Amino acid sequence: MTLQRRAVVSELLRDRGDLLVVAGLGSTSWDITAAGDSPLSFPTWGAMGQAAMIGLGLALAQPERRVLVVTGDGEMLMGMGSLATIGVQQPKNLTVVVIDNERYGETGMQRTHTAFGVDLAAVALGCKIPNAITVSGDLGPVRQMIYERAGPNFAAIKVSDEKLPLVLPPKDGVLLKARFRRALLGDSADVLPEER
């Protein structure tokens, strides 16, 4: 069975409720937007390798909220040290999902190291992330990680290496930050710290 990335992300975000979502540079930001743009989504535009660390900071700052990081294999390979930090911090509310098409989609679809056998779930396990799996079919276990299971959790989902049309989120970083903060904190996000 070959999974399609947009269908995978759409299924993971189905009935998401108040789930906080951070997406990596490029395709995963477009995938979460194609599944339905939301103020509770934070797509990154130029922070390659940083999605997992942004998600970790969010999970630590908001321990009562569930946080999902959706990123690609190229970005996860670039930011692999973040898995060690997540493993040390042990956030119970964080799940990292890697959409693994074994390609660098932003630079011409060159093969990543996962195409040559690098096992990101094994790396996550080695970094003390207790729940780490690779999936190429049923997404039920991944949904359970995202919405029910205590973390930290990690899933690499193998998808086809198709090139898809862009579905772009807003490009204004200030707007994205402000709307995410407002959705997260409510009206208090509009008040400057010195005004509180």
Summary of the structure (lengths in Angstrom):
residues: 196
radius of gyration: 15.9
end to end distance: 54.4
largest distance: 55.6
contacts: 632
relative contact order: 0.18
helix: 42%
strand: 19%
